């Protein structure tokens, strides 16, 4: 069962600039939670706080708590490398390694000590199948990953994240740089992964959020304005700021 991941009074600042203010939000195990809001409102920072990538930014300061299941991920006892295996992340721009397709997907398992060739092949095939890419590359696994199209590269990056068996998948605008056909494939992929993984996805595409998510959270100026079932957020938002944003009448 995929775990819940939740924040309690999460605040993130960079030196003197507060980027997130007292965010308390939960992604339920197995659901797709979409994060929407204006550019610069803190959505991507929130995502990066969920696996402590935010700490890689100089001057970052985090207060509050983040729980993966019952584990406070900001505890000093947490192994950050293991945390990032459990909470994988895929970025806006596809970023395959300059290796073969096979070696991209096998990279994480090899780091974790998997060396048996047959086992690696099983992991690579399973991960590419989960990422809806296997049928397109099954006879081309030794080709450079950079020869793939942009949409294929993004699905390869998802396969690479899935290869280490995460429990949570963070997607930071995964279709922003893709054409409509590739975008549709990623959306189908997200829908197919629902239930097996807890997925938190940042998107500026409101129709995409409506299509693929179970719940939607609206952020503005570093604060969580409201969160609810996606249908409720899009048809009967409680906060007027949410309604204004969804109807294109929002001017912060």
Backbone torsions as a table, in degrees:
resi	resn	phi	psi	omega
1	UNK	NA	127.0	178.6
2	UNK	-65.1	140.1	-176.2
3	UNK	-82.4	158.2	167.4
4	UNK	-72.3	152.2	168.8
5	UNK	-131.7	128.2	-173.7
6	UNK	-140.9	154.1	176.8
7	UNK	-116.0	148.9	175.6
8	UNK	-127.9	113.2	177.6
9	UNK	51.8	41.8	-178.9
10	UNK	-70.9	123.9	177.3
11	UNK	-128.9	131.4	179.7
12	UNK	-127.7	131.6	175.9
13	UNK	-132.8	152.5	173.2
14	UNK	-115.2	106.3	-171.8
15	UNK	55.4	-111.6	-176.6
16	UNK	-100.6	1.9	-177.2
17	UNK	-98.9	118.9	177.9
18	UNK	-83.8	123.4	-176.6
19	UNK	-102.5	-34.9	175.8
20	UNK	-129.0	138.8	-176.6
21	UNK	-122.9	108.7	168.2
22	UNK	51.1	53.5	-177.8
23	UNK	-86.7	121.2	172.3
24	UNK	-118.7	111.7	-171.8
25	UNK	-153.2	142.8	-179.2
26	UNK	-127.4	134.7	168.1
27	UNK	-101.7	120.0	-176.4
28	UNK	-76.6	143.7	-178.4
29	UNK	-52.5	126.6	176.8
30	UNK	85.8	-3.6	-178.8
31	UNK	-94.3	165.9	169.9
32	UNK	-106.3	116.1	178.0
33	UNK	-106.9	119.1	178.4
34	UNK	-95.4	138.1	175.5
35	UNK	-109.8	121.4	-179.7
36	UNK	-124.5	162.4	178.6
37	UNK	150.2	168.7	-178.1
38	UNK	-62.2	157.4	174.6
39	UNK	-57.4	138.8	177.6
40	UNK	81.5	11.6	-177.0
41	UNK	-88.8	-3.7	175.5
42	UNK	108.1	4.7	-176.2
43	UNK	-61.7	-49.0	-177.6
44	UNK	-68.7	-34.8	175.6
45	UNK	-62.5	-42.0	177.1
46	UNK	-58.8	-45.0	180.0
47	UNK	-59.1	-46.0	-177.9
48	UNK	-68.1	-23.0	177.0
49	UNK	-73.1	-19.9	-175.8
50	UNK	-77.0	-13.6	171.9
51	UNK	-133.1	21.0	174.9
52	UNK	66.6	18.3	172.2
53	UNK	-66.8	-24.9	179.6
54	UNK	-58.8	-27.5	-179.8
55	UNK	-67.5	-16.9	-180.0
56	UNK	-75.1	-12.4	179.5
57	UNK	-86.5	124.4	179.9
58	UNK	-57.3	135.6	177.5
59	UNK	85.3	0.6	-178.9
60	UNK	-72.2	140.2	177.7
61	UNK	-136.0	128.0	-175.3
62	UNK	-120.4	131.4	170.5
63	UNK	-127.9	167.8	-172.8
64	UNK	90.6	-170.4	-175.9
65	UNK	-134.1	150.6	175.1
66	UNK	-129.5	126.6	-178.1
67	UNK	-114.0	129.5	168.4
68	UNK	-104.4	105.8	-167.2
69	UNK	63.4	-120.5	178.7
70	UNK	-103.0	2.5	-176.0
71	UNK	-92.9	125.4	173.2
72	UNK	-77.4	110.0	-171.7
73	UNK	-70.3	-16.4	178.8
74	UNK	-93.3	9.3	173.0
75	UNK	-66.1	144.9	-179.7
76	UNK	-66.0	-17.1	-178.9
77	UNK	-83.3	-7.4	-175.2
78	UNK	-78.2	133.3	173.0
79	UNK	-80.8	109.5	-173.8
80	UNK	-65.1	-36.0	178.1
81	UNK	-62.3	-44.3	178.1
82	UNK	-66.9	-38.0	176.8
83	UNK	-58.0	-44.5	-177.4
84	UNK	-73.7	-17.8	168.7
85	UNK	-71.0	-43.7	-177.1
86	UNK	-73.0	-29.2	-179.4
87	UNK	-121.3	88.1	-176.6
88	UNK	-81.9	160.6	-177.6
89	UNK	-139.3	140.0	175.4
90	UNK	-123.5	132.3	-171.6
91	UNK	-96.7	172.4	-176.3
92	UNK	-60.7	-49.5	179.4
93	UNK	-92.5	130.2	176.7
94	UNK	-55.6	134.5	-177.2
95	UNK	-133.9	58.4	176.6
96	UNK	-63.9	150.2	175.4
97	UNK	-72.6	156.4	179.6
98	UNK	-78.0	52.1	178.7
99	UNK	-120.6	-174.7	173.4
100	UNK	-72.0	166.8	175.5
101	UNK	-57.5	-46.7	-179.5
102	UNK	-59.5	-48.6	-174.7
103	UNK	-69.1	-26.7	173.8
104	UNK	-61.6	-48.2	-176.7
105	UNK	-73.0	-33.8	-177.9
106	UNK	-79.3	-8.5	-172.7
107	UNK	-57.5	-53.0	-178.1
108	UNK	-63.9	-49.4	177.5
109	UNK	-57.1	-38.4	177.6
110	UNK	-63.1	-41.2	177.7
111	UNK	-61.2	-30.2	-179.4
112	UNK	-88.0	7.2	171.6
113	UNK	100.3	4.4	178.5
114	UNK	-79.0	119.9	-178.1
115	UNK	-124.6	-14.9	-179.1
116	UNK	-67.6	126.3	-174.1
117	UNK	-61.8	-42.0	-179.1
118	UNK	-66.1	-40.5	178.9
119	UNK	-66.1	-41.2	177.4
120	UNK	-61.6	-41.2	179.6
121	UNK	-64.5	-39.7	177.6
122	UNK	-61.7	-42.8	-179.6
123	UNK	-64.9	-44.6	-179.1
124	UNK	-62.6	-46.4	-179.7
125	UNK	-62.8	-46.2	-179.8
126	UNK	-60.2	-44.0	-177.1
127	UNK	-67.6	-40.5	178.0
128	UNK	-68.0	-33.2	175.4
129	UNK	-66.6	-44.6	178.5
130	UNK	-61.5	-33.4	-179.5
131	UNK	-88.2	10.0	176.9
132	UNK	56.7	38.4	-178.5
133	UNK	-121.9	-14.6	-172.0
134	UNK	-57.0	-46.9	-176.1
135	UNK	-63.0	-25.3	-178.2
136	UNK	-86.6	-20.6	-173.5
137	UNK	-126.2	3.4	-170.5
138	UNK	-56.6	-30.3	178.2
139	UNK	-99.9	12.0	-173.2
140	UNK	-130.6	24.7	-170.3
141	UNK	-64.8	-22.2	-178.9
142	UNK	-92.9	1.3	177.1
143	UNK	-77.2	152.3	177.5
144	UNK	-60.3	136.6	-179.8
145	UNK	-61.0	-29.1	-176.5
146	UNK	-73.0	-5.7	175.0
147	UNK	-84.6	-8.6	178.4
148	UNK	-74.4	158.7	174.3
149	UNK	-69.5	168.2	-179.1
150	UNK	-59.2	-44.1	179.0
151	UNK	-65.6	-39.0	176.6
152	UNK	-66.0	-39.1	177.6
153	UNK	-61.4	-39.1	-179.9
154	UNK	-67.3	-40.6	176.4
155	UNK	-67.0	-31.9	174.6
156	UNK	-63.7	-41.3	178.5
157	UNK	-64.2	-35.7	175.3
158	UNK	-66.4	-42.6	177.0
159	UNK	-60.3	-40.8	178.8
160	UNK	-61.2	-40.3	177.4
161	UNK	-67.9	-39.6	-177.8
162	UNK	-71.5	-21.8	-175.1
163	UNK	-63.3	-24.5	-179.5
164	UNK	-98.3	14.1	174.7
165	UNK	58.5	60.6	176.0
166	UNK	-71.7	168.9	174.4
167	UNK	-107.3	-27.8	179.5
168	UNK	-125.5	140.1	178.2
169	UNK	-122.7	122.1	178.5
170	UNK	-101.7	125.3	-177.7
171	UNK	-120.4	114.5	-177.4
172	UNK	-100.7	93.7	-177.4
173	UNK	48.8	58.9	-170.7
174	UNK	-67.9	-14.4	-179.0
175	UNK	-114.8	9.4	-173.6
176	UNK	-60.6	-32.4	-175.9
177	UNK	-101.4	12.9	-171.9
178	UNK	-109.6	157.8	176.2
179	UNK	-77.3	168.1	-176.5
180	UNK	-58.0	-38.5	-179.3
181	UNK	-65.5	-45.1	178.7
182	UNK	-66.5	-36.8	177.7
183	UNK	-60.7	-43.1	179.9
184	UNK	-62.2	-39.3	179.8
185	UNK	-65.4	-40.3	178.3
186	UNK	-65.8	-40.7	179.0
187	UNK	-63.1	-41.8	176.1
188	UNK	-62.1	-39.8	178.7
189	UNK	-61.8	-46.9	178.9
190	UNK	-59.0	-43.8	179.2
191	UNK	-62.1	-37.9	-179.8
192	UNK	-71.3	-27.3	179.8
193	UNK	-82.8	-14.0	179.4
194	UNK	-55.1	136.9	179.3
195	UNK	95.7	-39.2	178.7
196	UNK	-83.5	-29.1	-178.9
197	UNK	-133.5	152.8	167.9
198	UNK	-87.1	124.5	-173.6
199	UNK	-119.8	127.0	174.2
200	UNK	-117.5	120.8	-171.1
201	UNK	-127.9	124.3	171.4
202	UNK	-85.4	132.6	176.4
203	UNK	-148.4	142.7	170.9
204	UNK	-95.8	-4.4	-178.7
205	UNK	-91.9	102.1	-175.5
206	UNK	-64.2	-37.5	177.6
207	UNK	-63.7	-35.7	177.8
208	UNK	-64.4	-45.3	177.6
209	UNK	-57.9	-42.8	-179.9
210	UNK	-65.5	-34.4	-177.0
211	UNK	-75.5	-41.5	-165.8
212	UNK	-109.5	-15.1	-171.5
213	UNK	-98.0	153.1	173.0
214	UNK	-85.8	-42.4	177.0
215	UNK	-132.1	156.5	-178.7
216	UNK	-131.8	138.0	176.1
217	UNK	-117.8	131.5	179.2
218	UNK	-103.6	121.6	178.4
219	UNK	-105.4	147.7	173.0
220	UNK	-152.4	128.1	174.7
221	UNK	51.8	43.6	176.1
222	UNK	80.7	3.5	-178.2
223	UNK	-120.0	153.0	172.6
224	UNK	-87.0	114.8	-178.5
225	UNK	-79.9	-51.6	175.2
226	UNK	-162.8	159.8	177.6
227	UNK	-142.3	144.6	178.8
228	UNK	-173.3	-179.0	174.0
229	UNK	-56.3	140.5	-174.5
230	UNK	-56.9	-42.3	179.8
231	UNK	-60.4	-40.8	179.9
232	UNK	-67.2	-43.2	-179.0
233	UNK	-60.9	-40.8	-175.2
234	UNK	-82.9	-20.8	-177.8
235	UNK	-110.0	-28.1	-177.6
236	UNK	-147.0	61.5	179.8
237	UNK	-62.5	145.7	-178.2
238	UNK	-83.3	-32.0	-175.9
239	UNK	-98.8	132.3	-179.2
240	UNK	-60.9	-27.1	178.0
241	UNK	-65.2	-36.9	177.7
242	UNK	-65.1	-46.5	179.5
243	UNK	-60.6	-42.2	179.6
244	UNK	-63.9	-40.2	179.3
245	UNK	-65.7	-44.9	-177.0
246	UNK	-67.4	-26.3	-178.5
247	UNK	-101.0	8.6	175.9
248	UNK	74.5	20.4	-179.0
249	UNK	-112.6	21.4	-174.3
250	UNK	-99.7	123.4	-179.8
251	UNK	-130.3	89.0	-175.1
252	UNK	-65.2	NA	NA
